[in-house]
């Protein structure tokens, strides 16, 4: 099911990920690291593919519609685990 998020929020999530998270997500989903980066707003399509990310102009960097939120869901899960780990 598609998910809508602002571009700036998508970038904030990507920027908050612990080091190595994009590699971990790419490995688990059998994708290139650049494809995961492109999902979060990158645009290097020579080394990665487009992952159904549609950006429309608007406030807060615009609106992003994600055809498949799997990468976003994995990123949020990593952030939640990292938060719990830091609280211990």
Secondary structure, DSSP 4 states (H G I P E B T S, - for coil): --EEEEHHHHHHHHHHSPTTHHHHHHHHHT--HHHHHHHTT---TTSS---SEEEE--GGG-EEEES-THHHHHHHHHHHHHHHHHH-
